Amino acid sequence: MRISTVKCALAGAAAGAVNGLLGAGGGMLLVPLLSLWCGVDDKRSFATAVAVILPLCLVSAGVFAVKNTLPLGVAWPYLAGGLLGGALGGLLFKKVPARLLHRLLGAFILWGGIRLLAA
């Protein structure tokens, strides 16, 4: 099945808008869009979302920096843990079944949504 370039571009635009607006969540949107809408297989959807989100985060951070709203002092302490967790997740990725990845993603989305609604 040929993946539609227009659908992929629209999925990327949606992920970028969500990422820029909310500071996170672009990958959570991109994974299901790539899987369900663009026909990308499950594991490749997760890996592609990671590859796409890095540049989107850099663009969003650049915009926040230009607007003078980027709190680097607050962000730096999380960087070491984030790098370690990212490396660990990348190493475990091939060993975790796609079905479990979907369930974990769904659980994080649900947990985050409940926390935000309760705030």
C-alpha positions as CSV (number, residue, x, y, z in Angstrom):
1,M,0.0,0.0,0.0
2,R,1.4,3.4,-1.0
3,I,1.4,6.0,1.7
4,S,-0.2,9.3,0.8
5,T,2.2,12.1,1.0
6,V,-0.6,14.6,1.6
7,K,-2.0,12.5,4.5
8,C,1.5,12.2,6.0
9,A,2.1,16.0,5.6
10,L,-1.3,16.7,7.3
11,A,-0.5,14.2,10.1
12,G,2.9,16.0,10.6
13,A,1.2,19.4,10.6
14,A,-1.3,18.3,13.2
15,A,1.5,16.8,15.4
16,G,3.5,20.0,15.0
17,A,0.6,22.2,16.0
18,V,-0.3,20.1,19.0
19,N,3.4,20.0,20.0
20,G,3.9,23.8,19.7
21,L,0.6,24.7,21.3
22,L,0.7,22.3,24.3
23,G,4.5,21.7,24.6
24,A,4.0,18.0,24.2
25,G,1.6,15.5,22.7
26,G,2.6,15.7,19.1
27,G,3.9,12.1,19.1
28,M,0.8,10.9,20.9
29,L,-1.2,12.3,18.0
30,L,1.2,11.2,15.3
31,V,1.4,7.5,16.2
32,P,-2.4,6.8,15.7
33,L,-2.5,9.0,12.6
34,L,0.4,7.2,11.0
35,S,-1.0,3.8,11.9
36,L,-4.7,4.3,11.1
37,W,-4.8,7.1,8.6
38,C,-1.5,6.7,6.7
39,G,-1.3,2.9,6.8
40,V,2.2,2.8,8.4
41,D,2.8,-0.5,10.4
42,D,2.6,-0.2,14.2
43,K,6.3,-0.4,15.1
44,R,7.3,1.9,12.3
45,S,4.7,4.5,13.5
46,F,6.2,4.7,16.9
47,A,9.8,5.0,15.5
48,T,8.7,7.5,12.9
49,A,6.9,9.6,15.6
50,V,10.2,9.8,17.6
51,A,12.1,10.9,14.5
52,V,9.6,13.5,13.6
53,I,9.1,14.9,17.1
54,L,12.8,15.9,17.6
55,P,12.8,18.5,14.9
56,L,9.3,19.7,15.9
57,C,10.5,20.1,19.5
58,L,13.5,22.1,18.3
59,V,11.3,24.4,16.2
60,S,8.9,24.9,19.1
61,A,11.8,25.6,21.5
62,G,13.2,28.1,19.0
63,V,9.8,29.9,18.8
64,F,9.6,29.9,22.6
65,A,13.1,31.3,22.9
66,V,12.4,34.1,20.4
67,K,9.3,35.0,22.4
68,N,11.4,34.9,25.5
69,T,9.3,32.3,27.2
70,L,11.7,29.3,27.2
71,P,12.5,28.4,30.9
72,L,15.9,26.7,30.4
73,G,16.7,26.9,34.1
74,V,13.6,24.8,34.8
75,A,14.3,22.4,32.0
76,W,18.0,21.5,32.5
77,P,17.5,19.3,35.5
78,Y,15.1,17.0,33.6
79,L,17.5,16.6,30.6
80,A,19.8,14.0,32.2
81,G,16.9,11.8,33.2
82,G,15.2,12.3,29.9
83,L,18.4,11.3,28.0
84,L,18.8,8.2,30.1
85,G,15.1,7.2,29.8
86,G,15.2,7.9,26.0
87,A,18.2,5.6,25.6
88,L,16.6,2.9,27.8
89,G,13.4,3.1,25.8
90,G,15.2,2.9,22.5
91,L,17.1,-0.2,23.6
92,L,13.9,-1.9,24.8
93,F,11.9,-0.9,21.7
94,K,12.6,-4.0,19.6
95,K,11.8,-6.3,22.5
96,V,8.4,-4.8,23.3
97,P,5.4,-6.1,21.3
98,A,3.5,-3.4,19.3
99,R,0.3,-4.3,21.1
100,L,1.9,-3.4,24.5
101,L,3.3,-0.2,23.0
102,H,-0.2,0.8,22.0
103,R,-1.5,0.0,25.4
104,L,1.2,1.9,27.2
105,L,0.6,4.9,24.9
106,G,-3.1,4.7,25.6
107,A,-2.5,4.5,29.3
108,F,-0.2,7.6,29.3
109,I,-2.7,9.5,27.3
110,L,-5.6,8.5,29.6
111,W,-3.5,9.3,32.7
112,G,-2.5,12.7,31.4
113,G,-6.0,13.5,30.3
114,I,-7.4,12.6,33.7
115,R,-4.7,14.7,35.5
116,L,-5.4,17.7,33.2
117,L,-9.2,17.5,33.7
118,A,-8.8,17.2,37.4
119,A,-6.5,20.3,37.6
